[in-house]
Amino acid sequence: MAHLLIEGMHPISGTIQPSGNKNAAMPMMCAAVLTDQPVTLRNVPRIGDVHTLLQLLQELGMEAQWLNRHVLRLQACNLTAAEPNAQLFRSLRGSLTLMGPLLARRGEFQVAAPAGGDDIGRRRIDTHLQVFRAFGIEIQDQNPGQFHLQLDQELTGADIWLDEASVTATENGVMMAAAARGTTIIHNAACEPHVEDLCHLLVAMGCAIEGMGTNRLVVTGSTALGGADCTIGPDYMEIGSYIGLGAITPGRLCISDVLPTQLRLVEMEFRQRLGVRMAYEHQPNGRATLVLDNEQELVVHPDFGGSIPCICSSPWPGFPSDLISIALVMATQARGTIMIHEKMFESRLYFVDKLVSMGAQVIVCDPHRVVVTGPSLLYGNSVSSPDIRAGMALVLAALCARGTTRIAQIELVERGYSDIVPTLTRLGAAVDLIP
């Protein structure tokens, strides 16, 4: 189990190039199953989850080649199985998006329900099963936690109304619809940027999709999807994490190649609630460099009438749940009191005790809400990373703390953040990885 040793209070400055969106890369890799032609993905993040999924695909017969560090060529011309490696499948929540493509390609899927991913609370798969039933797939329960999916008829379009705007269920639905005969309408679809990235890939492969970026997708499928060459967009979760880094440490931090349209509510909450100073240097291609001023002075801005404000998570285009942990650490360094409300996952805030052990003033109201009063002088301590985002939040806390912090289970952070140690070192942090 790897540890990270961080000596805090070093100025952080320089420029960061964000990785490709991990939540787009994984379903896009799975979409390559839909065709026997080559699919080339650019700006693929080199992170733990991507490598695990790639191993899972290769064991199913997928051919894979890294053309350079961030360009991956996939070709599913010789799929040999419809049942993935159970251990790998269960270790990775993103493996769910393999179900739809394999069903569309082979008409069958034997699976153990995944238990992996971040331990942030219950993550139901019922919406996925709703999608599969709408396409006429039979679902047979077998041993506890296992089931068999079977398609005994031609895959044809369907009219689907999701019971929740599940990202991965939407992705499974749109991938099956892309390979189906006729038209599929998905109502109450998730519309996050990574869903839109997947839709762009499927269009390049030969289907037609109306409503990308909205919660109603109309997909006209193709029974002969072809190869494609597609670029993954920047990871706005990683960008949001580095905004937090620049806000709580001294130094001027620049984040290049961002899409401002993906950061509207993140920027609004960080700026209006916590007083973060940031500005865009726009580029002709619609992207920009985000600049965080040196020596930020974070101040909580009360709501009208002096009420305590709140940062709440919600599905896109709301404030993302994956950045709630980052916002919480930022709030410990802001003058004033604010509530952090995680509406989506009941275990997302379970790392708060680790921040309290470092000196943060946080009151836990219930599993979904905490009240933070700052600024707090944080002190180095020995803590453990419980999941990707909370782990990164603890890294940020350690970087602004006095003394040295030891963070265990840092491999969980590396599942979602590429080259975290060399990146932080290049920016001026005192960071050592202890295997």
Order of alpha helices (4+ residues) and beta strands (2+ residues): beta-beta-alpha-beta-alpha-beta-beta-alpha-alpha-beta-alpha-beta-beta-beta-alpha-beta-alpha-beta-beta-beta-alpha-beta-alpha-beta-beta-beta-alpha-beta-alpha-beta-beta-beta-alpha-beta-alpha-alpha-beta
